[in-house]
């Protein structure tokens, strides 16, 4: 018991020393630095009192050890809730209060005569504390054995992200099953003699929010008279695109590799820090890595949006989306009337969620260079190098706030500084031209779409951020025109 008490004292003193060593910087970024300094000083006193008491008279070891588990787990959860994003210094400063809280609990336990009810409460608290890390371990095991989007963690390797988010083979979308590789397209095959093959890689824009025949890759395929393999994984980003090119696209021996870069969220990615991602402490104390938090947040969000979507479906009285019956292409407009008439589209997101999403994206890509820009550029260069000897092109896919004026006004209404609506296209164009990577910017063609009766262009699904049938038709036509010269050489 004396050893435990001395370890607690060392932890408290270490935290206080780290606080004093970084006091100048912490006084700027930590508003409650005085209170935290006082708390660390008190923790040192509490742990010193426990160490002194342990040398004077015996203290029950097992209850003290159980309370140590309670204090550690409570401190871990509090750190995940309030001390984010993870930094090593925050963890060092948290050790003192945790050690101090444990010391006070043990001192109180040693001086009190506990009855059966109190003993039961102490053991129940220990069991409850132990359940949290055990549940976390169980969730991680399930995530490894049965990868799904629900269990994805930030910082996962590219292949792990792809496996979690790619569609299950045979999954029906708008009456069309995903192929055996889990992509929303016909079965893939290696390029045959005399065939022209394009491999298009991207995120949910390549999965599509319309029936397969109306996706922009299918439109491009028909106009171009060449095979286009749509290799799309929802929830993926530039690093995953590079992996998909290596693992899925290049084995098909395509003439051209196309990467669709979505300006909306392909820059909203975690900047890779290999040293940090390899750290066990980061894996345990970064909230985006702890599944107790990430899974709970996703379940709550999914339940909220699902309830809202179900209510919309009941009100609309029609089938739309992945629950659609299997139909042939000739009956698509009849089965899905919103394909021809955007006014009949049902929204995917609630107005509040959509407004917040577009505001966050506009702030990220229209103000300055996102921290992840270097990561995106590096991924594109990796693809270029891997495609040596064959054509590689990039398609820039704009977000809706760049196309629809009313969405732009709403997204920037509360901005504290001016935002440049086209900034990211210019930055990317300059980089791609410098690196001699051909690119197609879809923004001019989408903005040129003639407005409908309400004055909006309606090239995106209603409150969805993905192309509807009209947007896919424009994107597919532009891509076909862009690729025509490249595959005729």
Wavefront OBJ file of the C-alpha trace (Angstrom):
o trace
v 0.000 0.000 0.000
v 2.886 2.343 0.725
v 4.176 1.762 -2.806
v 0.824 2.739 -4.328
v 0.684 5.868 -2.187
v 4.212 6.865 -3.229
v 3.359 6.312 -6.909
v 0.352 8.604 -6.508
v 2.584 11.235 -4.892
v 5.081 10.977 -7.766
v 2.251 11.416 -10.314
v 0.915 14.511 -8.528
v 4.352 16.102 -8.210
v 5.117 15.301 -11.856
v 1.915 17.019 -12.987
v 2.668 20.077 -10.889
v 6.213 20.235 -12.285
v 4.941 20.013 -15.863
v 2.423 22.752 -15.124
v 5.108 25.058 -13.767
v 7.470 24.271 -16.658
v 4.815 25.291 -19.209
v 3.120 27.992 -17.163
v 3.797 30.829 -19.614
v 2.207 28.986 -22.529
v -0.635 27.500 -20.487
v -1.575 30.904 -19.086
v -2.389 31.918 -22.666
v -4.372 28.875 -23.837
v -5.901 27.631 -20.551
v -8.410 30.059 -19.092
v -8.632 28.238 -15.757
v -4.882 27.833 -15.314
v -4.923 29.334 -11.807
v -7.620 26.925 -10.671
v -5.740 24.021 -12.266
v -2.519 25.069 -10.569
v -4.303 25.171 -7.216
v -5.878 21.775 -7.917
v -2.459 20.252 -8.633
v -1.029 21.740 -5.457
v -3.938 20.270 -3.474
v -3.396 16.899 -5.200
v 0.215 16.925 -4.039
v -0.920 17.553 -0.463
v -3.546 14.801 -0.638
v -1.134 12.209 -2.007
v 1.522 13.241 0.526
v -1.030 12.829 3.332
v -1.912 9.351 2.064
v 1.750 8.336 1.815
v 2.390 9.562 5.365
v -0.724 7.782 6.673
v 0.239 4.528 4.947
v 3.586 4.510 6.758
v 1.932 5.102 10.162
v -0.871 2.550 10.125
v -2.151 -0.212 7.826
v -4.663 0.594 5.090
v -6.693 -2.138 3.395
v -4.973 -2.899 0.095
v -7.761 -4.480 -1.971
v -10.353 -1.717 -1.448
v -7.637 0.849 -2.209
v -6.738 -0.993 -5.412
v -10.383 -1.144 -6.472
v -10.702 2.595 -5.835
v -7.586 3.133 -7.933
v -9.374 1.456 -10.854
v -12.446 3.633 -10.266
v -10.364 6.824 -10.185
v -8.366 5.822 -13.281
v -11.435 4.966 -15.379
v -13.308 8.080 -14.243
v -10.258 10.184 -15.111
v -9.970 8.469 -18.517
v -13.605 9.203 -19.375
v -13.325 12.792 -18.128
v -10.186 13.286 -20.222
v -11.955 11.970 -23.323
v -14.925 14.230 -22.693
v -13.158 17.491 -21.855
v -9.431 17.411 -22.739
v -9.586 17.058 -26.518
v -7.961 17.039 -28.998
v -5.406 14.725 -27.456
v -2.058 16.189 -26.482
v 0.571 14.586 -24.310
v 0.785 17.640 -22.063
v -2.930 17.511 -21.228
v -2.506 13.912 -20.118
v 0.474 14.796 -17.957
v -1.529 17.562 -16.283
v -4.442 15.183 -15.684
v -2.382 12.639 -13.731
v -2.235 14.874 -10.643
v -5.978 15.364 -10.103
v -6.618 11.644 -10.691
v -3.981 10.688 -8.123
v -5.327 13.298 -5.705
v -8.916 12.081 -6.081
v -7.833 8.508 -5.402
v -5.856 9.575 -2.330
v -8.866 11.380 -0.876
v -11.095 8.339 -1.472
v -8.626 6.005 0.221
v -8.133 8.371 3.160
v -11.885 8.617 3.623
v -12.174 4.819 3.405
v -9.415 4.283 5.954
v -11.057 6.549 8.538
v -14.624 5.364 8.147
v -16.291 2.264 9.464
v -18.095 0.942 6.470
v -21.151 -1.233 6.778
v -22.383 -3.831 4.321
v -24.213 -1.290 2.207
v -21.099 0.858 1.831
v -18.948 -2.168 1.023
v -21.460 -3.270 -1.601
v -21.525 0.221 -3.113
v -17.728 0.323 -3.310
v -17.582 -3.060 -5.060
v -20.426 -2.130 -7.425
v -18.613 1.075 -8.350
v -15.505 -0.977 -9.088
v -17.475 -3.378 -11.309
v -19.053 -0.464 -13.159
v -15.664 1.170 -13.725
v -14.193 -2.088 -14.953
v -17.044 -2.481 -17.452
v -16.031 0.619 -19.446
v -12.573 -0.563 -20.614
v -13.880 -4.110 -21.118
v -16.666 -2.764 -23.341
v -14.113 -0.734 -25.309
v -11.988 -3.837 -25.868
v -15.082 -5.783 -26.936
v -16.078 -3.102 -29.459
v -12.591 -3.098 -30.962
v -12.673 -6.874 -31.308
v -16.068 -6.695 -33.030
v -14.767 -3.932 -35.326
v -11.842 -6.111 -36.368
v -13.919 -9.247 -36.908
v -16.909 -7.539 -38.555
v -15.837 -4.171 -40.046
v -18.700 -1.754 -40.697
v -18.979 2.057 -40.997
v -20.411 2.158 -37.470
v -17.105 0.926 -36.052
v -14.708 2.973 -38.182
v -12.082 4.907 -36.230
v -10.175 8.010 -37.274
v -6.576 7.188 -38.068
v -7.352 3.697 -39.385
v -5.138 2.525 -42.219
v -6.399 3.042 -45.749
v -7.334 -0.593 -46.291
v -9.204 -0.737 -42.975
v -11.264 2.333 -43.913
v -12.049 0.874 -47.336
v -13.159 -2.470 -45.911
v -15.417 -0.766 -43.386
v -17.124 1.488 -45.882
v -17.299 -0.411 -49.148
v -20.702 -1.899 -49.988
v -21.330 -5.552 -49.330
v -21.385 -7.587 -52.569
v -24.911 -7.841 -53.932
v -26.258 -4.934 -51.881
v -29.180 -3.483 -53.894
v -29.228 0.256 -54.579
v -32.186 1.583 -56.545
v -32.826 -1.892 -57.907
v -29.212 -2.469 -58.991
v -26.916 -4.843 -57.031
v -23.330 -3.932 -56.170
v -20.785 -6.157 -57.849
v -18.694 -8.891 -56.242
v -16.000 -6.344 -55.282
v -18.516 -4.215 -53.402
v -18.737 -1.408 -55.969
v -21.901 0.093 -57.473
v -21.292 -1.075 -61.038
v -21.303 -4.070 -63.340
v -18.754 -6.816 -62.705
v -15.227 -5.633 -63.382
v -12.861 -7.375 -65.778
v -9.323 -6.808 -66.954
v -9.120 -4.824 -70.183
v -9.776 -6.991 -73.212
v -8.096 -6.735 -76.606
v -9.341 -3.692 -78.487
v -11.273 -2.357 -75.480
v -10.925 1.134 -74.031
v -11.156 1.032 -70.229
v -11.354 3.908 -67.757
v -11.082 3.302 -63.993
v -12.771 6.057 -61.963
v -11.952 6.223 -58.246
v -13.624 8.356 -55.588
v -15.957 8.586 -52.619
v -19.758 8.541 -52.400
v -20.028 10.475 -55.687
v -18.776 7.278 -57.350
v -21.268 5.228 -55.331
v -24.008 7.603 -56.367
v -27.354 8.740 -55.038
v -29.268 7.800 -58.194
v -29.982 4.544 -60.059
v -26.838 3.156 -61.654
v -27.911 3.975 -65.223
v -28.143 7.672 -64.268
v -24.770 7.896 -62.492
v -22.218 10.160 -64.140
v -19.868 7.233 -64.833
v -22.660 5.371 -66.667
v -23.549 8.546 -68.605
v -19.883 8.961 -69.535
v -19.663 5.301 -70.563
v -22.600 5.614 -72.980
v -21.422 8.867 -74.547
v -17.796 7.800 -74.761
v -18.398 4.281 -76.052
v -15.816 2.943 -73.608
v -16.017 0.921 -70.412
v -15.919 2.955 -67.191
v -15.327 1.035 -63.948
v -16.758 3.019 -61.018
v -14.592 2.287 -57.960
v -16.310 4.280 -55.244
v -16.251 3.914 -51.459
v -18.436 6.213 -49.378
v -16.579 7.801 -46.477
v -13.179 7.462 -48.138
v -10.725 10.270 -48.853
v -7.565 11.005 -50.853
v -5.385 8.539 -48.967
v -7.951 5.808 -49.615
v -8.159 6.845 -53.273
v -4.448 6.125 -53.644
v -4.932 2.703 -52.097
v -7.953 1.970 -54.327
v -5.925 2.870 -57.406
v -3.186 0.428 -56.376
v -5.443 -2.412 -55.226
v -8.491 -2.112 -57.497
v -7.904 0.144 -60.514
v -4.449 -0.730 -61.836
v -5.047 -4.520 -61.816
v -7.753 -3.859 -64.458
v -5.049 -2.455 -66.798
v -7.037 0.727 -67.598
v -6.104 3.211 -70.294
v -6.992 6.114 -68.004
v -7.242 6.427 -64.221
v -9.643 9.122 -63.013
v -9.708 10.358 -59.411
v -12.742 12.382 -58.377
v -11.717 14.960 -55.763
v -14.675 16.410 -53.866
v -13.937 19.945 -52.723
v -16.620 19.625 -50.042
v -15.048 17.137 -47.653
v -11.887 15.671 -49.169
v -9.990 18.306 -47.200
v -11.849 17.598 -43.961
v -9.526 14.761 -43.012
v -7.209 14.115 -40.137
v -3.677 15.216 -40.966
v -1.578 12.064 -40.708
v 0.939 12.000 -37.895
v 2.598 8.606 -38.138
v 4.475 8.959 -34.870
v 1.311 9.935 -33.011
v -0.843 7.296 -34.713
v 1.652 4.627 -33.619
v 1.378 5.782 -30.010
v -0.549 3.577 -27.593
v -1.478 6.654 -25.568
v -3.017 8.304 -28.625
v -4.980 5.126 -29.297
v -6.412 5.210 -25.763
v -6.795 8.900 -24.975
v -7.838 10.440 -28.333
v -11.645 10.583 -28.415
v -11.839 9.895 -32.159
v -10.062 6.583 -31.491
v -12.215 5.442 -28.554
v -15.231 3.487 -29.714
v -17.265 4.067 -26.560
v -17.573 7.661 -27.750
v -17.579 7.293 -31.536
v -20.105 4.453 -31.682
v -22.429 6.158 -29.192
v -22.330 9.425 -31.140
v -23.032 7.645 -34.433
v -25.904 5.606 -33.031
v -27.559 8.722 -31.591
v -27.102 10.626 -34.846
v -28.335 7.735 -36.980
v -31.408 7.216 -34.812
v -32.272 10.906 -34.990
v -31.867 11.109 -38.758
v -33.576 7.744 -39.293
v -36.617 8.845 -37.311
v -36.800 12.045 -39.330
v -36.372 10.159 -42.634
v -39.061 7.622 -41.698
v -41.465 10.423 -40.951
v -40.702 11.974 -44.341
v -41.318 8.631 -46.041
v -44.643 8.188 -44.262
v -45.701 11.674 -45.260
v -44.576 11.253 -48.858
v -46.133 7.831 -49.312
v -43.593 6.802 -51.942
v -40.489 4.654 -52.142
v -37.164 6.339 -52.763
v -33.543 5.282 -52.310
v -32.083 1.940 -51.384
v -35.442 0.370 -50.488
v -36.563 0.730 -54.110
v -37.880 -2.412 -55.861
v -35.829 -4.027 -58.597
v -36.789 -2.371 -61.886
v -35.441 -2.235 -65.412
v -33.944 0.932 -66.863
v -36.991 1.648 -69.031
v -39.131 2.148 -65.918
v -36.730 4.240 -63.852
v -38.596 7.533 -64.341
v -41.883 5.845 -63.523
v -40.526 4.204 -60.369
v -38.499 7.202 -59.229
v -40.379 10.309 -60.404
v -37.854 12.585 -58.686
v -35.293 11.622 -61.362
v -37.060 13.763 -63.961
v -38.605 16.251 -61.537
v -36.227 17.554 -58.823
v -39.203 19.262 -57.152
v -40.327 15.796 -56.022
v -37.066 14.940 -54.258
v -37.219 14.168 -50.554
v -34.432 15.727 -48.461
v -31.750 13.510 -46.977
v -30.636 15.812 -44.154
v -32.610 18.013 -41.829
v -32.353 21.774 -42.531
v -30.248 22.323 -39.398
v -27.765 19.537 -40.182
v -27.438 20.576 -43.830
v -26.890 24.257 -42.957
v -24.237 23.400 -40.385
v -22.499 21.009 -42.783
v -22.272 23.530 -45.617
v -21.127 26.306 -43.270
v -18.321 24.140 -41.908
v -17.191 23.111 -45.373
v -17.235 26.675 -46.686
v -15.173 27.853 -43.731
v -12.653 25.058 -44.328
v -11.962 25.487 -48.056
v -12.829 29.145 -48.749
v -10.784 30.918 -46.107
v -7.214 29.674 -46.395
v -5.284 26.525 -47.041
v -6.680 23.614 -45.003
v -4.101 21.822 -42.836
v -4.748 18.655 -44.856
v -3.908 20.231 -48.246
v -0.414 18.707 -48.176
v -1.952 15.303 -47.441
v -4.268 15.610 -50.457
v -1.443 16.716 -52.741
v 0.779 13.881 -51.525
v -1.969 11.332 -52.242
v -2.404 12.646 -55.796
v 1.340 12.462 -56.405
v 1.340 8.870 -55.155
v -1.364 8.042 -57.690
v 0.542 9.795 -60.485
v 3.690 7.852 -59.706
v 1.762 4.560 -59.530
v 0.147 5.294 -62.928
v 3.474 5.778 -64.688
v 2.999 4.847 -68.340
v -0.752 5.464 -68.444
v -2.994 8.524 -68.292
v -4.005 9.913 -64.899
v -6.537 12.737 -64.615
v -8.279 14.464 -61.712
v -11.902 15.620 -61.720
v -12.675 18.489 -59.341
v -16.186 18.048 -57.920
v -17.573 21.246 -56.330
v -19.759 21.405 -53.250
v -23.307 22.679 -53.547
v -22.516 25.996 -51.880
v -20.257 26.754 -54.854
v -23.087 26.176 -57.342
v -26.344 27.313 -55.720
v -26.345 30.973 -54.702
v -28.889 30.577 -51.906
v -26.851 27.773 -50.315
v -23.745 29.977 -50.489
v -25.547 32.888 -48.811
v -26.821 30.644 -46.029
v -23.428 28.974 -45.547
v -21.602 32.300 -45.219
v -24.255 34.302 -43.359
v -22.461 33.959 -40.010
v -18.889 34.008 -41.320
v -16.659 36.365 -39.325
v -14.443 37.131 -42.307
v -14.853 37.208 -46.108
v -14.786 33.817 -47.801
v -13.504 33.137 -51.333
v -16.034 30.860 -53.010
v -13.686 29.551 -55.740
v -10.442 29.541 -53.781
v -9.875 25.791 -53.589
v -10.382 25.260 -57.322
v -7.681 27.850 -58.040
v -5.292 26.333 -55.498
v -5.805 22.822 -56.865
v -5.583 23.937 -60.502
v -2.249 25.640 -59.818
v -0.893 22.512 -58.109
v -2.113 20.141 -60.830
v -0.747 22.320 -63.628
v 2.586 22.590 -61.851
v 2.745 18.804 -61.529
v 1.478 18.325 -65.127
v -1.589 16.381 -64.037
v -4.545 16.964 -66.411
v -7.726 17.963 -64.614
v -11.386 18.698 -65.279
v -13.166 21.312 -63.165
v -16.918 20.614 -63.141
v -17.799 23.929 -61.485
v -18.264 26.026 -64.678
v -20.555 23.447 -66.322
v -22.689 23.013 -63.196
v -23.037 26.768 -62.765
v -24.050 27.025 -66.415
v -27.032 24.713 -65.873
v -30.174 26.726 -66.654
v -32.227 27.482 -63.533
v -35.618 25.876 -63.130
v -38.858 27.675 -62.276
v -37.789 28.468 -58.696
v -34.498 30.033 -59.818
v -32.286 27.182 -58.555
v -30.181 24.953 -60.794
v -31.145 21.728 -59.009
v -28.062 19.684 -59.813
v -27.753 18.292 -56.278
v -30.241 16.211 -54.339
v -32.320 18.251 -51.943
v -30.252 18.802 -48.772
v -27.964 15.902 -49.648
v -24.702 17.377 -51.155
v -24.604 14.643 -53.867
v -25.527 14.999 -57.537
v -29.099 14.231 -58.520
v -29.930 12.896 -61.990
v -29.517 16.345 -63.561
v -26.117 16.895 -61.959
v -24.942 13.419 -62.909
v -25.976 14.001 -66.518
v -23.924 17.202 -66.686
v -20.899 15.648 -64.967
v -21.040 12.548 -67.162
v -21.247 14.593 -70.372
v -18.328 16.823 -69.330
v -16.192 13.823 -68.379
v -16.937 12.086 -71.691
v -15.941 15.201 -73.643
v -12.777 15.545 -71.558
v -11.729 11.897 -72.022
v -12.629 11.554 -75.684
v -9.320 12.935 -76.940
v -7.318 10.949 -74.426
v -8.616 7.508 -75.357
v -8.560 8.135 -79.133
v -4.782 8.487 -79.216
l 1 2 3 4 5 6 7 8 9 10 11 12 13 14 15 16 17 18 19 20 21 22 23 24 25 26 27 28 29 30 31 32 33 34 35 36 37 38 39 40 41 42 43 44 45 46 47 48 49 50 51 52 53 54 55 56 57 58 59 60 61 62 63 64 65 66 67 68 69 70 71 72 73 74 75 76 77 78 79 80 81 82 83 84 85 86 87 88 89 90 91 92 93 94 95 96 97 98 99 100 101 102 103 104 105 106 107 108 109 110 111 112 113 114 115 116 117 118 119 120 121 122 123 124 125 126 127 128 129 130 131 132 133 134 135 136 137 138 139 140 141 142 143 144 145 146 147 148 149 150 151 152 153 154 155 156 157 158 159 160 161 162 163 164 165 166 167 168 169 170 171 172 173 174 175 176 177 178 179 180 181 182 183 184 185 186 187 188 189 190 191 192 193 194 195 196 197 198 199 200 201 202 203 204 205 206 207 208 209 210 211 212 213 214 215 216 217 218 219 220 221 222 223 224 225 226 227 228 229 230 231 232 233 234 235 236 237 238 239 240 241 242 243 244 245 246 247 248 249 250 251 252 253 254 255 256 257 258 259 260 261 262 263 264 265 266 267 268 269 270 271 272 273 274 275 276 277 278 279 280 281 282 283 284 285 286 287 288 289 290 291 292 293 294 295 296 297 298 299 300 301 302 303 304 305 306 307 308 309 310 311 312 313 314 315 316 317 318 319 320 321 322 323 324 325 326 327 328 329 330 331 332 333 334 335 336 337 338 339 340 341 342 343 344 345 346 347 348 349 350 351 352 353 354 355 356 357 358 359 360 361 362 363 364 365 366 367 368 369 370 371 372 373 374 375 376 377 378 379 380 381 382 383 384 385 386 387 388 389 390 391 392 393 394 395 396 397 398 399 400 401 402 403 404 405 406 407 408 409 410 411 412 413 414 415 416 417 418 419 420 421 422 423 424 425 426 427 428 429 430 431 432 433 434 435 436 437 438 439 440 441 442 443 444 445 446 447 448 449 450 451 452 453 454 455 456 457 458 459 460 461 462 463 464 465 466 467 468 469 470 471 472 473 474 475 476 477 478 479 480 481 482 483 484 485 486 487 488 489
